């Protein structure tokens, strides 16, 4: 069984249709050897400054810039339920690997990796890179999945951009 993780529910539904994952569950679709779910945008985000030190709870220009030794991440308040679903899906024994199907680009890669790491997942993952939601394009892209590690530099670039902001 493969877990396919899209960035948005609409994309997940299109992918699930092509893969034959038609059984609806709470927060995902399943069938034909696939579980297809979604992130709803940024489920995991950088912790607020006060998470690093209580003195940052009140904004002060003199405290800037803030450069944490260890960057902390937290699940976004409005997406806790979906994150919990993804964490359970990633931990399922019948899920052998994951397909990152978030948007093709730096931010899509970041969204997937932050969820993957925050969930404590260690399963292998592949990257689906699509620029069209046409059924034929989705099918063709699934026939050409790439190792997730080939996109490590893209993930690192996204981290740099996020932390610089």
C-alpha positions in Angstrom: 0.0 0.0 0.0 1.2 3.5 -0.9 0.2 6.7 0.9 -0.1 9.6 -1.6 0.0 13.0 0.1 -1.4 15.9 -2.0 -1.4 19.6 -0.9 -5.1 20.2 -1.4 -8.2 18.1 -1.2 -9.2 18.9 -4.8 -5.8 17.6 -6.1 -6.1 14.5 -3.9 -9.5 13.8 -5.4 -8.2 14.0 -8.9 -5.3 11.7 -8.1 -7.5 9.2 -6.2 -9.9 9.1 -9.3 -7.0 8.1 -11.6 -5.6 5.6 -9.1 -9.0 4.0 -8.3 -9.0 5.0 -4.7 -12.7 5.5 -4.4 -13.6 4.6 -0.8 -14.2 7.8 1.2 -12.9 7.9 4.8 -12.5 10.8 7.2 -9.6 12.9 5.7 -8.6 10.4 3.0 -9.6 8.1 0.1 -8.6 4.5 -0.2 -8.6 1.7 -2.7 -6.7 -0.2 -5.3 -3.5 -0.3 -3.2 -3.5 3.4 -2.4 -4.4 5.7 0.4 -4.7 9.3 -0.9 -4.9 12.2 1.5 -4.1 15.9 1.7 -2.3 18.6 3.7 -4.7 21.6 3.5 -1.8 24.0 2.9 0.8 24.5 5.7 -0.1 22.0 8.5 3.2 22.5 10.2 4.8 25.9 10.7 7.6 27.6 12.5 7.0 28.2 16.2 6.3 31.7 17.3 9.2 33.6 18.9 7.9 33.2 22.5 8.4 29.4 22.0 12.1 30.0 22.0 12.3 32.5 24.9 9.5 34.1 27.0 11.2 37.5 26.5 10.0 37.4 22.9 6.3 37.3 23.9 6.3 41.1 23.8 7.6 42.5 20.5 10.8 44.7 20.9 12.9 46.0 18.1 16.0 45.5 20.2 15.4 41.7 20.2 15.8 41.5 16.4 17.0 39.6 14.6 16.1 36.3 16.3 18.4 33.4 15.3 17.3 30.2 17.2 20.0 27.5 17.7 17.4 24.9 17.0 14.3 25.8 14.8 11.1 24.6 16.3 7.9 23.6 14.4 4.4 23.2 15.6 1.2 21.9 14.0 -1.0 24.8 12.9 -4.0 25.3 15.2 -6.6 25.0 12.5 -5.2 21.8 10.9 -4.6 19.6 14.0 -7.3 17.1 13.0 -5.9 16.6 9.5 -2.4 16.4 10.8 -3.5 13.7 13.2 -5.1 11.8 10.3 -1.9 12.0 8.3 0.3 10.9 11.2 -1.9 7.8 11.7 -1.9 7.0 8.0 1.9 7.3 7.9 2.2 4.9 10.9 -0.1 2.3 9.4 1.6 -1.1 9.1 0.1 -1.7 5.6 1.6 1.6 4.3 5.0 0.6 2.9 5.9 3.9 1.3 4.7 7.4 0.6 4.3 9.5 -2.5 4.8 13.2 -2.1 2.2 14.7 -4.4 2.3 18.3 -3.1 2.6 21.1 -5.6 5.6 20.9 -7.8 8.0 23.5 -6.4 9.9 24.7 -3.3 6.8 25.4 -1.1 5.1 22.1 -2.0 8.3 20.2 -1.0 8.5 22.1 2.3 4.9 21.4 3.1 5.4 17.7 2.6 8.7 17.4 4.4 7.6 19.3 7.5 4.6 17.0 7.9 6.7 13.9 7.2 9.3 14.9 9.9 6.8 16.2 12.5 4.9 12.9 12.2 8.2 11.1 12.9 7.9 9.1 9.7 10.9 7.1 8.4 9.3 5.3 5.5 10.7 5.7 2.1 9.1 8.3 -0.1 9.0 9.1 -3.8 8.1 12.4 -5.6 5.3 12.9 -8.0 6.0 15.9 -10.2 3.0 17.1 -12.1 2.1 20.4 -13.7 -1.2 19.3 -15.2 -4.3 17.8 -13.5 -5.4 16.0 -16.6 -5.9 12.2 -16.0 -3.3 11.2 -18.6 -0.7 13.5 -17.0 -1.3 12.1 -13.5 -1.1 8.5 -14.8 2.1 9.3 -16.7 3.7 11.0 -13.7 2.9 7.9 -11.5 4.8 5.8 -14.0 7.8 8.1 -13.5 8.1 8.6 -9.8 11.5 9.8 -8.6 13.3 9.1 -5.3 12.3 11.7 -2.7 16.0 12.3 -1.9 16.5 13.8 -5.4 14.6 16.8 -4.1 16.6 17.4 -1.0 18.2 20.6 -2.4 14.7 22.0 -3.1 13.7 21.3 0.4 16.8 22.9 1.8 16.1 26.0 -0.4 12.6 26.2 1.0 13.9 26.0 4.6 16.4 28.8 3.9 13.6 31.0 2.5 11.3 30.2 5.3 13.9 30.9 8.0 15.1 34.1 6.4 11.6 35.5 6.4 
